[in-house]
Amino acid sequence: MGVRFIFKFQKLIFYSRCAYRSLQTIISYLRYKGYSQKPVPTHHEIQQILIDMKDKQKNFYKSNEWIGAFELSLVMEQHLGVKSKKN
C-alpha cells in the first residue's frame, strides 16, 4: 500500500511546475506521518510567509511568480521549524 496524501491541490495551471506543490506534498506527508500538526499552507499563504521573511516584496502576493528549492527551504524553516543545512 502506498502513501496517501491528504491534501487536495488547487487546480491552478501556473503553479503546476514549481515548488509550491512540492512544499505542500512534503508538509502533507509530515502531517500524515505524525511529525507535524501544522496545516498545509495555501499558495497565497506560502507567498505571505516569504514576504513576511523579507525574501520577497509585497507585489509577490497573488502573483504568478514561481518559487524554487531555496524558497521551499525558507518556508519549511519558518512554518515547521525545519532547518536546512548549508554546505
Secondary structure, 3 states (H helix, E strand, C coil): CCCCCCCCCCCCHHHCCCHHHHHHHHHHHHHHCCCCCCCCCCHHHHHHHHHHCCCCCHHHCCCCCCCCHHHHHHHHHHHHCCCCCCC
